[in-house]
Amino acid sequence: MKTIAVFGGSGRTGQHFIQQALSQGYAIKALVRNPAKLSLKDPHLEIIQGVVLDRMAIEKTVIGSSVVVSLFGHVKGSPARLQTNGTSLIVDAMKKYEVDKIISLSGGGLPFPEKDEPKFADKLIRTIMRIAIPKVLDDAIEHHQVLVKSGLQWIIVRGPRLSNAAPKGSYRVGWVGVNASTQIARADLADFVLKQVEDDQFLYQMPFVSY
Ligand SMILES: NC(=O)c1ccc[n+]([C@@H]2O[C@H](COP(=O)([O-])OP(=O)(O)OC[C@H]3O[C@@H](n4cnc5c(N)ncnc54)[C@H](OP(=O)(O)O)[C@@H]3O)[C@@H](O)[C@H]2O)c1
């Protein structure tokens, strides 16, 4: 049984991810701040309590796992470099315990110039984000650099506006401005993230998943 180390598992996408991964036969080690937020109980779900800026808690989560899935992100009151610093600590732990692949979640505001072809609407959205949430955008960009420099296998999955709608079971995988729309349900996004655990076709890339 393959074990996935999950960060952000108590979040709205994270809970879908854990549920889907368990039902597909994976074991999960999840670092969460507040275990009460995860109502799921399963013999293959191990919960580690802590924050994603605590090296010891991160190491406890990563040790013994085969792959890392990072779904944490900024919430009210998060420090400016939450994703960068948390990801750096996760990378350190992965190197220490010889875990070589990480899938990380971000949004369309994070550019992937190699493949993106942003249209007017995409540029407008990025401009608005740059004004409204500059620290979140800068943090996403810097967390990408951490992964690039890590020497690990990485995939950054990007999504547009996330909804809590029921999953459709199908979605498009493209790039910003290419084969893309402006919405996806968190349950479908979680499905794509989970597929990346076994699939290496998007290694070192940032696919954009939408309807
Ligand atoms: N929202 C959107 O429309 C959108 C669009 C595109 C991409 N994204 C990306 O997708 C990610 C997931 O979205 P979502 O809506 O599922 O997020 P969410 O429900 O806000 O979940 C965020 C998760 O991060 C965790 N977290 C925050 N700070 C932490 C810390 N210091 N230590 C440990 N965990 C911490 C939260 O823990 P708690 O449960 O304890 O708060 C929660 O589990 C976002 O973070 C963003 O990068 C979002």
The ligand as a Tripos MOL2 file, in Angstrom:
@<TRIPOS>MOLECULE
LIG
   48    52     1     0     0
SMALL
NO_CHARGES

@<TRIPOS>ATOM
      1 N1         -9.8730   29.3410   -3.5340 N.am      1 LIG1
      2 C1         -9.7360   29.3610   -4.8210 C.2       1 LIG1
      3 O1        -10.6580   29.7710   -5.5790 O.2       1 LIG1
      4 C2         -8.4450   28.8710   -5.4380 C.ar      1 LIG1
      5 C3         -8.2720   29.0120   -6.8000 C.ar      1 LIG1
      6 C4         -7.1530   28.4530   -7.3750 C.ar      1 LIG1
      7 C5         -6.2150   27.7970   -6.5950 C.ar      1 LIG1
      8 N2         -6.3710   27.7130   -5.2580 N.ar      1 LIG1
      9 C6         -5.3420   26.9960   -4.4780 C.3       1 LIG1
     10 O2         -5.9190   25.8360   -3.9170 O.3       1 LIG1
     11 C7         -5.5770   25.7520   -2.5340 C.3       1 LIG1
     12 C8         -6.6590   24.9980   -1.7990 C.3       1 LIG1
     13 O3         -7.8580   25.7030   -1.9140 O.3       1 LIG1
     14 P1         -9.0200   25.4160   -0.8840 P.3       1 LIG1
     15 O4        -10.1490   26.3130   -1.2360 O.co2     1 LIG1
     16 O5         -9.2320   23.9600   -0.7640 O.co2     1 LIG1
     17 O6         -8.3120   25.9430    0.4400 O.3       1 LIG1
     18 P2         -8.8080   26.0180    1.9610 P.3       1 LIG1
     19 O7        -10.1120   25.3270    2.1380 O.co2     1 LIG1
     20 O8         -8.6820   27.4560    2.3860 O.co2     1 LIG1
     21 O9         -7.6790   25.1510    2.6950 O.3       1 LIG1
     22 C9         -6.4360   25.6700    3.0180 C.3       1 LIG1
     23 C10        -5.7200   24.6310    3.8430 C.3       1 LIG1
     24 O10        -4.4360   25.1100    4.2090 O.3       1 LIG1
     25 C11        -4.2720   24.8340    5.5970 C.3       1 LIG1
     26 N3         -3.3210   25.7140    6.2460 N.ar      1 LIG1
     27 C12        -3.2530   27.0600    6.2050 C.ar      1 LIG1
     28 N4         -2.2510   27.4850    6.9830 N.ar      1 LIG1
     29 C13        -1.6680   26.3900    7.5210 C.ar      1 LIG1
     30 C14        -0.5910   26.1650    8.4070 C.ar      1 LIG1
     31 N5          0.1300   27.1980    8.9140 N.pl3     1 LIG1
     32 N6         -0.2720   24.8990    8.7540 N.ar      1 LIG1
     33 C15        -0.9890   23.8570    8.2670 C.ar      1 LIG1
     34 N7         -2.0190   23.9960    7.4280 N.ar      1 LIG1
     35 C16        -2.3570   25.2440    7.0550 C.ar      1 LIG1
     36 C17        -5.6490   25.0170    6.1760 C.3       1 LIG1
     37 O11        -5.7040   24.4750    7.4750 O.3       1 LIG1
     38 P3         -6.9800   24.7720    8.4450 P.3       1 LIG1
     39 O12        -8.0380   23.7930    7.9700 O.co2     1 LIG1
     40 O13        -6.4670   24.4540    9.7790 O.co2     1 LIG1
     41 O14        -7.3620   26.2020    8.2480 O.co2     1 LIG1
     42 C18        -6.4610   24.2620    5.1320 C.3       1 LIG1
     43 O15        -6.3590   22.8810    5.3440 O.3       1 LIG1
     44 C19        -5.4160   27.2130   -2.1130 C.3       1 LIG1
     45 O16        -4.6160   27.3090   -0.9780 O.3       1 LIG1
     46 C20        -4.7720   27.8270   -3.3400 C.3       1 LIG1
     47 O17        -3.3760   27.6120   -3.2960 O.3       1 LIG1
     48 C21        -7.4840   28.2370   -4.6610 C.ar      1 LIG1
@<TRIPOS>BOND
     1     1     2 1
     2     2     3 2
     3     2     4 1
     4     4     5 ar
     5     4    48 ar
     6     5     6 ar
     7     6     7 ar
     8     7     8 ar
     9     8     9 1
    10     8    48 ar
    11     9    10 1
    12     9    46 1
    13    10    11 1
    14    11    12 1
    15    11    44 1
    16    12    13 1
    17    13    14 1
    18    14    15 2
    19    14    16 1
    20    14    17 1
    21    17    18 1
    22    18    19 2
    23    18    20 1
    24    18    21 1
    25    21    22 1
    26    22    23 1
    27    23    24 1
    28    23    42 1
    29    24    25 1
    30    25    26 1
    31    25    36 1
    32    26    27 ar
    33    26    35 ar
    34    27    28 ar
    35    28    29 ar
    36    29    30 ar
    37    29    35 ar
    38    30    31 1
    39    30    32 ar
    40    32    33 ar
    41    33    34 ar
    42    34    35 ar
    43    36    37 1
    44    36    42 1
    45    37    38 1
    46    38    39 2
    47    38    40 1
    48    38    41 1
    49    42    43 1
    50    44    45 1
    51    44    46 1
    52    46    47 1
@<TRIPOS>SUBSTRUCTURE
     1 LIG1         1 GROUP 0 **** ****
